[in-house]
Amino acid sequence: MQRQLDEVIGQLMKEIETHQAPDGSFRFCFENSLMSDTNIMLLLKTLTGEQHLIQELGARVASLQHPEGYWSLYPGDQGSLSATIEAYFALLYTGCWTKSESAAQKAAQFILAQGGLGSAHSMTKIMLAIHGQYPWPNLMHLPVHFILFPASSPVSFYDFSSYARVHMAPILLLTDSRFQLSDKDIPDMSRFNIRQMPEQENEQYRSLLSGIYQAASTIAGLPHLVHQQARQRLVTYMLQRIEEDGTLYSYVSSTFYMIYALLSAGYSKQHPLIQKAVSGLKTHRCRTDNGWHIQNSTSTVWDTALLCHALRDTSFPQKKRTKAEAYLLRHQHDKYGDWILTAENASPGGWGFSDSNTIHPDVDDTTAALRALSPCTSSEFSFKESFNRGLNWVLAMQNEDGGWPAFERGKTNQLLTFVPMDGASHAAIDPSTADLTGRTLEFLSSEARLPIQHSAIQQAIRWLKKNQQTDGSWYGKWGISFLYGTWAAVTGLSAAGLNEKDSALKTAVSFIERVQHEDGGWGESCLSDQEMQYVPLGSSTPSQTAWALDALLSVHQQKTPAIERGMQSLLRQLKTKDWAYRYPTGAGLPGNFYVYYPSYNYIWPLIVLKKYASL
């Protein structure tokens, strides 16, 4: 067994080394939903006409169509209406398809059978509205005046999560102006407008809307001037958050909306801001097994930080590790971002997800980078100043309830989850989550070496215990799903000093062992975050198997029958690399955005194989 472990660890490190770039970073493709591909196809058609790149992206999109005519968000998904509409529309508009083709006709039949455009996701409807193929969605009963409300208002623009705000700003502008492109090549989608879904008019939303309009009515000034001031404030909000590469917060999705919002505000297609944004988006291109793909954002900092930590105490060349550490140090933030609004005593020191991100750090990337640069990394700790800045930023982000959010503390106004836009309950606010809290607790305990008596540690432990599911699991927001959250919580609580006699860890171990597959591995379906309960995948994935094993090893500290079976399964998975090897285990928005991280098949197995080998 030891020989087999050594061989697999050695092979993983060889493959990891091939992904290291000259700047020291480890570069993998961040494979997400095809919305980023289709949106870029539409942008290029409208703004540049770059047919070569359009054809490259279109070829991959077309290749992912199922024989039945639909597109899926993940293997086993019986078809996504929104993804199918987006692919169908983009392939037709860009000339990659004609309506008479068999593949196009099958896609059209699926769209009709699933209820047409009215049943699609809000983001799909917004894309169609931009192109004049759908009446502007009524999220956006919300007036542009919303941006003028002071932070002290009962509800303000800044109560939304940073991720929501950076998308809402351009969407509010577009909705306010009812912006529509005019182009003879835009395909007519009217045949799919077979019914309109009723608006989500519940009591909570009516209360929210009433409060917003009441506050808007109190803004002093002439109505026209106030309206223009609000629009300009939204434009300014976007412009102040454009990164050096021209993208808005480094995201394809927000940049896509920003470009059209700027057009709606009178900017020309040739304006340098718009042209630079398009150029920046094109740098998100990466090659997958199916062809060229546009990543919603690059994952370079995240992958590099996690791999740098995973390669600790291995035979990986020290010079190459040092280059990775230097890359991370160069990408530590030194600018103030929106997070300062609710953490006024904090100073910059976090890290973002992508290498172009300089103003939008997050807790998970920051703790990942700090693990790679921690005092445990080497006998000569040379990153003290950077480490302490990052540590202080992480501690400043802890919510009052004791948990950690992704981007900003204090974004927990539940009223905002009733905005009538799909996914609002997950994206509108940034509450504490088990995955962020567990992973941060693990870092603070094992790498920052904070004692269990520290108030941040005690508060995090209490939050995790309070938010454990009745079956012993925890829900993880940024991974799939209950395995991800449970692994993060268990490893965090174990690192803080709790042992297998603790009731929370007992029930968590029981959950993990109960959902172990017959082949010894673990695998959870992306459907879990839509059902909000554990849904088995039916096959085992390397990352989820490694998470489960890491959790069990952190509690038991020795080999058990479940761990032995799990290790054998993990070794088989890494060798066979079947369809589950590429299954998405990263998450962004339930039922809409899932991520396959190729790096995860190296990071988490390597970490757990080393732990097992050290027993």
N, C-alpha and C positions, 0 to 999 in steps of 0.2 A: 504493500500500500504506500509506504513512504517513497519508494522509487517512482511509483506512478504519480504521486503528488509532485515530486521534484520535476518530473518531465513536463507535467501540465503547467506548473508555475513557470518553468523555463520557456515553454512555448508561448505562453501569454505575454511574457516580457519581451520576447523577440518581436511578436506582432505589434505590441504597444510601441516599440522603438521605431517601427516603420511609419508611425503616425506623427512623429515629432518633427515640427517645422524648424527651419533655421533660426527663428527667433526664440526657440525654446518651448513654445506652446505645443500642446497635443491637439491635433485638428481632426475632428470627426464631423460627419454630417448630422445636423439636427433635423431629423425627418419627421415632419408634422403633416397636418391635413393638406389636401391639395388646394385649399382656398388661396394660399399664398402663390401657388403656381398660376392659377386662373386669374387672380387679380393682376399679377405682373403681365400676363398675356394681354389683358384688357388695357392696362396702362400703356404698354408699348404700342399697341394698335392705335391708341388715341394720340399719343404724344410723339413717338419717334418712328413708328413703322418698321422697327428692326425685325425683319421677317425671319432671319436666321435663328435668333434666340427664341422667337415665338414658335417656330417650327420644332426646335429642340424641346421646349417645355411641352408643347402640344403633343409631341410623340409620346412622352412619358405619361401624360394625363390620359391619352387614348388607350395606352397599353394597360392601364389599371382598370378599365371597364370590365365588368363581369359579363359572361356570355348572355345573361338575362337582361342586360342593358343598363344596369345601375352601377354606381360607385359606392364603395364601402369606406367607413372610417377606420375599420380594423378587421382582421380576419374573423370570419364567423358572423359579422354584421350582415343582416339580410337586406342591406341597401339603405343609403342615406338619401333622402329626398333633396336636401339642400346641396349636398356634394354633387348629386346628379344634375341638378339645375345649373350649378356653377360651371361644371365641366361642359355640359351641353351648350350653354350660352357662349362660353369662351371659345370653344372649338368652332362653333358656327361663325361668330363675329370675326375671328381672326383668319377665317378661310381655311382652317385645317380640315373642316368637314363641310359637306353640303347636306341639306335637309333630306335629300333623297337616299342617302346612304343607309344601308341596313342598320349599322350601329347607331346612327342618329335616330332612326325610326324606333328602335328598341328603347332608347333612352326616353324619347317622347312618350311612349306608351307607359313606361314606368312612372314618369312625372304625372301623367293624367290619372293613373291608377291610385297614386298616393295622395291625391287631393289637390294637385296643382300648386301654383305659386303661393296661394293663401295659406298653405300648410307648412311653408318653408320657415327656416330660422330667420330671426330679425336681421342678422347681418347679410343674409342672402337677399332679403327684400330691399335693404339699403343699396346694395350693389345694383339691383335691377332698377330701383328708383333713379339712381344716378344716370342710368342709360335709358330712362323714359319708358320702362317696361313694367312699372308697378307704381301705384299711387304712394306718395311718401308716407311711410309708417308713422303712426301717431304716438310713438314714444314721445314723442316729442310734441305732445301737448306742452312739454316743458318749454317755457319761453327763453330766448337768449338772455333775457334780463337776469336769469339765474346766476350768471357769472358776476353780477354786480353786488350780490348779497354779501354783507360782511361775514367774516368767520364766526362772529358772535350770534348770528341769526340761528333760530331753531333748526333750520335746514339750510345748508349752503353748498355751493359747487365743491368746496374743498372737503365736505363730509364724505364724498365718494372716494373710493380707493384711487391711488395714483394711476393704476392700470385703466380703470374705468374713465377717469378724467381725460386722459390723453386720447381716448377714443371719442368721448362725448363732445369735447370741444369742437372738432371738425364736423361731427354729425349734427350738432345743434346748428351750426352755420349752414350746413347743407339743407337741413329740414326747414329752417327759417326762410331760406330763399327758394325752396322747392327746385333746387338746381337740377337741370337735365341736359345731357349732351345731345347734340344733334348731328347725326351721321347716317348717311344712306345705307351703310353696311350693317347697322345695328339690326340684329334679327328681331322680327316681330314675335313677341311671346304672348300675345293676347289670347291665343287659343288655350293657354294654360291658366287663364284667370277664371277658373270654373266656379270658385267660391271664395269668399273672403272670411278669414277666421275672425270671430268676434273679438273686440278689444278686451284686454284684461282689466275690466273696471271693477275692482273690488273695493271694499270700504276703506282699507288701509291706503290704497292708491288715491282714492278720492280725497282722503284726509291730507295726504302729502301734497296733492295738486292744489287743494284749496289754500293750504298754508303758503305755497310758493306764489300763487297769484295774489294773495293778500299782501305778501311782502313786496311783490313787484309793484303793486299799486301805491306803495308808500315812497317809492323812489322819486325824489324831487327832480323836476325838469320837464321840458317839453317832450311829449311822447316820441316824436321823430328823433330828436337828438339823443334821448336816452336809448332808444333802439340802436342807433348808430354807434353810440358809446359801447353798448354791450357787444355788438358784433366786433368792434375793434379790439375790445378786451380779450375776446376769444381768439382772435388772430394773434394778438400779442402773446397770449398764453402758449400757443403753438410755437411761435418763432423763438421764444426764450428757451424752448426745450429741444431744439434741433441740435443733433450731435454734429461733430466735425465732418462726418461722412454725408451729411445732408438729410439723414433719416430722423424721424420723430421718435425719440426714446429708443432708437435701434430696432423698432418693430416694423415689419412689412405692413401689418394690418393698420396701425395708426397712421403710417406714412401714406398709405393708399388713400385713406380718407382725407388727410391733410392736403394732398395735392389737389383734389377736387374742391375742397373747401376754399383753397386759395384762388382757384379759378372762379368760384362763386363770389369771391370778394373782389374780383376785378383784375387779378394777376393774369398775365398772358401765358400761353403754353411755353413760350421761349424764355420766361423769366428765369434768371440764374438760380433762384431758390428751388424752382420746380425741376429744372434740368439737373441740379446737383442731387436732389432727392431721388430722381430716377437712377442716376449713376450710382448712388449709394445702395439702392435696392438691388442693383445688378450684382454687387459684390457679395450678395447672400447666396449666390448660385453655388451648388455643390453637386457632385456626381454620386448617384446611388446605383444599385444593381439594376434599376429599371431605366436609368438615364438621368438627365439633368433635372434638378429640383431647386426651388427657391425656399430657403429656410426663413421662417418668420423672424428669427433672429439667430445669429451664430451662437454657439454654445462653448466658445473657446475657453473662456475663463473658468467656467464650471468644469469642463472636461479636464483642463490642465490641473486645476486645484485638486480634484478628486484623484486623478492618476498620480500626481506628485505625492499625495499622502499614501495611496495604495502601494507605491513602489518603495516606501520606507522599509529599511531592514531587508533589502533584497540585493542581488548582485548587479542590479541595473547600474550602468556607468555613472559615477558620481558627477562627472563633468556635465552629463546630459541632465541630471537632476538639478544641478546648480543653474543651468540655463533656464529650466522651467521655473525655478524659484525667482530668478531675476525677472522673468516675464511677469510673474504674479506681482512682484513689487512695483513694476512699472505701471501696473493697472489698478493699483489702489487709488481710490478717489481722494481728491484734495479740494473738491468743489462742494459747496452747499447745494442741497437739493430740496425738494418739497418736504422731505422728512423733518426739516428744521421747524416746521410750523407747529408740530406737536411734540417736539423734543428740543425745546429752545436752548437747553444747556449743552447739547451734544455738538461735537466737532466732526468734520469729515474723517473718514477712515474705513469705509466699507468697500465692497467690491460689487460689481454688476455681473450679469450673466454673459454678456458678449464683449468682445474686445473693443467695440466702438462706444460702449456705454461708459460715460464719465460722470453722470449726474443722477442716475437712478439705481442706487445700490439696493441689495436685498440681503436679508439675514442669512439665508441658506448659502449663498455664494460667499458671503463674508466668513462664515464659520468654516466653510470648505477651504478657502484660501488660508485662513489662520491655522487650520490643521496642518497644512503643508509647510507652514512657516513657524510652527510651534517650537518651544524649547525642547520638545522630545525629538525633533528632527535630527539634530546633530549635537555632539558634545560641545561645540562652540556656537552658542546662540548669538547670531549676528543680526537678528531682525527685531530686536527688542522694541525700538521706537515704533516701527510699523505694526508690530503685534499688539502693542498696548493701545495704539490709536484704534485699531480694528476692534479689540476687545471692548474698549469703552463705548464705541458706537453700538455694538451688539447689546450691551447692557442697557444703553439708553433707549433701545427699541422695545424693551419688554412692556407689554400691556399692563394696565392696572389689574387685570384679572390673574396675572402671573404667567400667562402664556406669551408666545411670540407670534407676530404677524409676518407676512412676507416682506412688505416694503415700508410701511409706516405704522406707527403706533396710534391707537385711538380711533381707527376708522371702523366703528361698530354700530352706526345708526341703522337699526333694523328697518326703519321706514323706507330707506332707499332700496331695499330689496324688492319693493312692490312696484318699482318703475316697470311699465309694461314692455320689457324687452327681454327676449329669451336669454337665460343665463344670469339675470340680474341678481338672483339670490346668491350666486357664487362670485360674481365679478364686481358687484357694486360696492361691496365693503371688503375690508381686509382684517378679519378677526384672527384671534389666536387659533392655531391648528395643531393637531397632535404631531404631525410630521415635523413642522418647524420647531415646536416646543421640545419634542423628544431629541431631535438632532442637536439643538442648541444646548440642552441640558447635558447631553453626552460630551459635547465639546468643552463646556465650562468645567465639567468634572474631570475629564480625562486629560485634556490638553492644557486648559488654563489653570487647572489644579485648584479651583475654588473649593473650599471646604463645604461639607454638607450643611453646616450651620449658616452659611451665607444666605442672606435674605432672598436673592435671586433664585438660588437653588431650591430653597424651601417653597417659594411661591410656585415655581414650575412643577415641583412634585405634587403639590396640592391641586394645581390645575389639571394635570394628567390624571390623577386619581378621580377627580370629580367628573371628568369627561370620558371615562372609559365606558364602552358599550356593555350592555348586560351580558353579551356572550363572551366577554373578555377581550374583545378587539378594540382598536381605535381606528377611526376613519382618517386616511391621509389625503390631503387635497391635491398635492402636486405629483402623486404617483398612484399606481393602481394597486390597491386602493386601501382595503382593510389590512392586507399583508404589509403594505408600505407604512401605514400609520402605526400598526402594532409593532413592527420592527423598530421604528424610530422611538416609540415610547418605551419599549422594553430595554433597548440598549441605553437609552438615556437614564432610566430609573436604576438600571444595574450599575452604570458608571457612577451614579450619585451615591451608591452604597447600599441600595436595597438588595436583599437576597431572595432566594427561591422560597423562603418561608412567608414572604410578604404576600398578602391576599391578591393584590393587583397583579403581581407577576405570576402567581399561581394560576389565576384564571386566564391570563394571557397565554401562558405556555399551553394550557389545556386547549385553547382555541387553535393555536398554531399546529399542535399535534393532531387535533381533530380534523383539520382540513388538509393534512398531508395526503398526497396521492398514492395510489397503489405502487407506482413506480419509484416511490421514495421522495419525489420532488414536490414542488409547490407551483401552482399557477392559478391566477385569478383573472376573470374576464373584465374587460373595460365596461361591461354592462353594470358592474357593481356601483359605479358612481351615479348611475341613473336610477337604479333600484334602491340605492342607499342601504344596501345590505350585501354581504359577501355572496358573490356568484362565482362558482368554480369555472375555470377555463376548460377543463377536460384534458389538458396537457400541461406539462411543466415547462417553465421558462428559467433560464439561468439566473437572471437578476432576482426574480421573486424567490427562487430556491435559495439563493445566497442570502437574501434578507432574512428568510425564516431561519436558516442555519445560524446566522450571526446572532439573532435574537436568542435562540436556544443555547448557543455557546456562551453568551454573555451571562445567562442565568445559571446554567449547570456547571460551567467551568471544567467539564469533563465529558468524555464520550458517553452517549446513551444510544439505545437502539434506534430512536428516531433520527438522531444525528448521523449515525453510521449509514442508515438507509439513504438519508438525504445527500451525504457526501458521494456515495456511489452513483446516485442519480445525477448529481451535478457533473461529475466526471464524464458520464455518458452523454449528457446534453452538450457539453463543450466539444465532444468528439463528433457527434452525429450532426449537429447544427440543422435540425429539421425546421419546419415552418414556425414552430414556437420560438425558435432562436431569434426571429425577427419580430416577434409580437410586441406591440407598443406597451410599455409599462410606465411611461411618463404621461402626465395628464395636465391639461390647461383649463378646459371648460367642458363639463359633463355633456355627453351626447353631441359634441361639436369639435373638440380639439384634443387629439391624442398624439403622443410622441414616441417614436422608436429611437432610442439612444444607442447607436452601435457601441459607444464607449462603455455602456453598462455591462456588456457581456465580458468586459475585461476588469472593470473596477471592482465590482462587488464579489465576483468569484475569486479574484486574486486576494482580496482582503480576507475572505472566509477560509480559503485554502491555507493561507499563512497561519491563521489562528488555529485551525485544526491541526496543522503540522507541528505547532509548538506545544500541543498538549502532551 
